């Protein structure tokens, strides 16, 4: 039986290094979890939430799935959101997609892959909703990048429409929902300018963000 001893060695080296630089780190971490951020991102191994924003363990509460979807019947995602908003009282929910997303690419290709086809159907729905916009982009890589952006925008809208977030806003809780996208090619994040701070802002924010076009070509 393989015990993955190399990973345990890496863990020991990491933990020892943390203690060396901050002797009380794990004592603090074990007694309190008070992140300001909930990160809803893709399962892709190249997009580690804490690392790309330069934050430590305990600073970001994380939910990840294929193509960073927020589906209203996904009790896993909704449970994470509820705990983050109601128990941890996070101040920000960040939906972060990434260019070159395999889930988005598979949805665009329309190939039959098995069980995951049911999950990717949500992205194909987004593709259908925005078909007119997408068909004006001739380059297929650029079109896929734009669909990655549109997917994030739609998921931010889905977050804002959950009972969890609407109830928080009704209570007067300070909570902002953001849409970001990450570039694997340079490690940089882009703000899609889809930031919503109340239910009243959602419609205008959604419409404004859509009219801003392709962010993948912008600095």
Secondary structure, 3 states (H helix, E strand, C coil): CCCCHHHHHHHHHHHHHHHHHCCCHHHHHHHCCCCCEEEEEECCCCCCHHHHCCCCCCCEEEEEECCCCCCCCCHHHHHHHHHHHHHCCCCEEEEEEECCCHHHHHHHHCCCCCCHHHHHHHHHHHHHHCHHHHHCCCCHHHHHHHHHHHHHHHHHHHHHHCHHHHHHHHCCCCCEEEEEEECCCCCCEEEEEEEECCHHHHHHHHHHHHHCCCCCCCC
